[in-house]
Amino acid sequence: MTLNKQVLKDKEGNGLGVFLPMDEYEKIIEQLEELEDIKSYDEAIKSQEETVPLREAIKERKQQDG
């Protein structure tokens, strides 16, 4: 992905921040969220905890809530 960024600098030329067009920012956020999901999935696989299908979990939750 090529970014159309503008680096914001202080008087001494030190970087303060970056300005991005909204569409590029939104793409970056989507990609970060996807990477977080992948990381969570990988961690869940490593933990080898018992999994419960979503429908069954919802059913159990409804029974608990009465």
Secondary structure, 3 states (H helix, E strand, C coil): CCCCCEEEECCCCCEEEEECCHHHHHHHHHHHHHHHHHHHHHHHHHHCCCCCCHHHHHHHHHHHHC
